[in-house]
Amino acid sequence: MLLNKQAPVAARPLRLLLALSLFIAFASSCVLEQIRQDYAVEVVIDGQSWDEEGLASLATALDKLPQHIVDRLGNRHYGRLHVLSNAEGAASDGWQPYGDGANFYSNASERNELVLLPHQSVRTILHELGHAYQLREVPADRYAWVFFQSEQREFMAATGWELLSTEEEVAAARSVSELHFAYSGPDLWDRMSNEDPVEDYANSFALYFDDPEELERLSPERYDFIATHVARDGR
């Protein structure tokens, strides 16, 4: 009588699941190492909710950006950009600027952090990377000071925005929400991006690097600005 050396039927699915989980862990580890090496971005794993899809979307978003932009994500004085992913929308110190959870860039505590909710699209990640690039020169927790930068002012002039707040008010402000604007252009975006030139910039940034033809169709002015002032390395 020949011995049946096949695994019991009930054990096979368990082995397949184990093999699959090991494969996913290996694939995720490879993507993680690629992000660290190719883009000098630190992905925070401990206490976060990353999966293979989330890491792949982050890698795809970074790969769409020119090297000079990747090199300038966040304030250079605060080290590498750290990217987190959690359902709470919380920074590494537990800070939650939005009660119901949201994606955001922060340089509070002199640490560059990009916080993403799980399962974000490539375009959404590009939007937040746009903020990290856009705010690369502002000091810690002084996001309103982006309006002292010529790039932001030129974007506003090209797209129909006007800053109504005085320079003194900008200097005293921490958040962009403390400032006042007028806008004379068309409504292109959903929700808050039609009321805030900082969000408008990040939306334009994301769409240019994800689908430039669509941005050119929607807004030739925004397309030309990103192509000339952002995508091209002016150093």
Secondary structure, 3 states (H helix, E strand, C coil): CCCCCCCCCCHHHHHHHHHHHHHHHHHHHHHHHHHHHHHCCEECCCCCCCCHHHHHHHHHHHHCCCHHHHCCCCCHHHCCCEEEECCCCCCCCCCCCCCCCCCEEECHHHCCEEEECCCCCHHHHHHHHHHHHHCCCCCCCCHHHHHHCHHHHHHHHHHCEEECCCHHHHHHCCCHHHCCEEECCCCCCCHHHHCCHHHHHHHHHHHHHHCHHHHHHHCHHHHHHHHHHHCCCCC
